[in-house]
Amino acid sequence: MKNEALTIDKQPLAGGKLSTWIKLLIENRFKISLPYLPRAIYISMLSGITAPFRFIEERKYKEEIAEQEPEPVFIIGHFRSGTTYLHYLMGHDINMSYVSTFETMVPCNFLFFSNFFKNLLSSSLPETRPMDDVRMAADYPYEEEYGIANLSPYSFYHDWYFPRRMREYFNKYVLFKDKSLAEKWKRVYSYLLKKLFIKKAREEFYLKIPQIQQG
């Protein structure tokens, strides 16, 4: 049986910002179990190599991003309840758009030099998702929380990398007990949607499982 710890190229965080990865390492005091060091090295290497492209994209589209006003439609549901199937079906609506796997996994590099990064991601994606055997592809709809996790430390998905702090990440980025973190999360989310609006040139999006705040 293949040792999953040695499967280093299927890491969503590898497509994110180097600063996000560094902040997570500091926050978790660089506590990485020895079998998973190859994964950590892979994330560090790839996020570092792609940093210049992210810088160019951010500078090139900064003003245009700030001007966007997307109007999303939210799909809210519990994990394993069929939201992915519904998302796939609704993604066929030619009048609306969705966030793709590529755009969530590589949220910093889908405007500039995008074909290169899309091909790079496609080569590392499994044919099906490991948790439910649903088909995967770079152009398929995906949930934007991955994009937030790759853009910032403000995501509960980071508990996949540091499971010892799972409850803490849940309290911070699902329950949002600290309202200041909720505002930071909102800013990152808004930034991601504005970037997508530039690329899609559509007025509305289908978005899946966002962290909706109460109050």
N, C-alpha and C positions, 0 to 999 in steps of 0.2 A: 504494500500500500504506500502511496506517495506521501511523503512528509509535507503537510500543508505549510509548515513554518518556513520551508525552503521555496515556496511558490512566491517569489518576490515581485513579479511584474503585474500582479492583479491587486494594486493598491490605489483606491480612489484618491487618497491624499497626495499621491505622487504628482497629480495634475494641478495642485494648488500652489499657493504663494509660499515662498521660502520663509517669509516672516511668520506666517501662521504656524508652520512646522516648528520653528525655533521657539515661538511662544509656548507651544504645547509641551515641548521638551523641558523648558524651564519650569513651567507650571507643574509638571510631573517629576521634577528633579532628575531628569534623564534616567528614570528607572525603567529600563527595557530588559526583559528577560533575555538571557544569552541566545536561545534558539531563534529569537526574532530580530537579532541584530542585523542580519542581511536585509530584512525588510526596511528597517530604519535607515540603513545605508542607501538603499535604493531610492527611498523617498527623498533623502537629503540630496543625493546626486541629481535626480531628475528635476526636482524643484529648483535646484541651483542652476542647472544648465539652461532651463527655460526662463530664468529671471530676466535676461535682457529683452526677450520678446514681450514679456508682461509689461515691462517699463515702457516700451515703445507704444504698446496698445493703450495703456493708461493715458499717456501724454497725447497721443494722436486723437483719441475720442473723448477726452475729458469734458470739453464744452458741450459736445453733442449729447453725451450721456445725461448731463445735468438738465437739459431742456426737455427730456422725454416725460410723458405722462401716461403710462400704460394703464389699462383697465382689466384686471384679471378676474377670472371666474374660478372659485376655489372648489376643489373636490376634497371633502373631508371624510375620513373613514379610518377604521382601526386596521392595524396590520393584519394581513392574511384574510381580509374580508371581501376581496374581489375588487379593490380600488384600482389595481394595475390593469385588470381586464377592462374595466370601465374607461380608464384613462386611454388605453390603446384604441378602444372603439371610438371615443370622442375625438381622438387625434385624427380621424379621417375627415373631419369637418373642414372643408377647404376655406371656409370663411373665418376660421379662427386658427390659432397656433398653439404650440406647446413647447415646453423645455425638453430638449433631447438629452440622451445619455451623454453625448459629446459635450454639450454646453454645461451640464452639471459637473462632469468629471474634470473638465478643463475650462473653468469659467473665466480665467484670465486671458485665454488665448483663442477665443472663437471668432474674433473680428479681424485680427491681423495674422497673416500666415496660417490661416485656419486649416487649409487642406493638409498641410504637413502634420499638424497636431491631430487632426481627425484620423488620418491614416495610422499615426502612431498609436492612438488609443484603440482603433479597430483591431490592430494586430495583437493587443493584449487582452481584449475582452473574451470571456468564455461564451460559448454558444448559448448557454442557458444560465439563469441565475441559480446559485448554489442552494438557496433556501426553499425554492418552490419549482424549479425546473422550467420556469417561464423563459421564452426566447429573449435574447438580448442582442442589440445592435446599436451602433453609434447614433443612428437616426431615429431610434424608437423613443417614445415619450419616457421621461423619468422624473423623479421627484426632485424639486429644486433644493431641498435641504442639503443634498450632497454639495451643491454649488456654494451654499453658505458655509459649509464646513471647510471647503477648499479656499474660500476667500478670507476666513476669519477663525478665531478660536471660539466663537459664540454658537456652538452647535452641539446638540446631544449626541450626534453621531461620533464625536470624538471618544465616546466611551468604548467604541469598538477597538480603538488603539490602546486605551488605558482603562481596561475593565475594572481595575481595583477602585476606580473613582466613579463608577457607574451611577451610584445614587447621587453623588454630588453634581454630576453633569445633568442628571434628570431634574434635580431641584433648580438648577440654574437656568436650563434652556428648554425645559418642558413646562415646569410650573412657574418659572420666572419669579422666584421669591425675591430676587433683587431687581427692582424696577429699572435701575440704571442699566443693567445688562439687557433688559427687554428693549430699551431704546437703542442700544448699540446694535442689537440683532436686527431691529427694524431698518436701521440705516443701511446695513449690509444687504438686506433683502431688497430694499428699494433700489440700491445700486445695481444689483443683479438684474432686476426686472427692466430697468432702464437700458442696460446693455442689450438685453434680449430684444427690446422694442426696436432698437436700431437695426438689428440683423433681420428680424422677421418682417418689419414694415406692416404689421397688423395692429389693429386697434385693441384686440382682446386676446387673452391667453387662457388656456386651461392649465391650472396649477394644482399639483397634488400634494396633500399632507403638509401644508404650511403650519407653522406654530402660531395659531391664532391666539391673541392675547385677550384676556377678559378685563372688564373694568375700564 
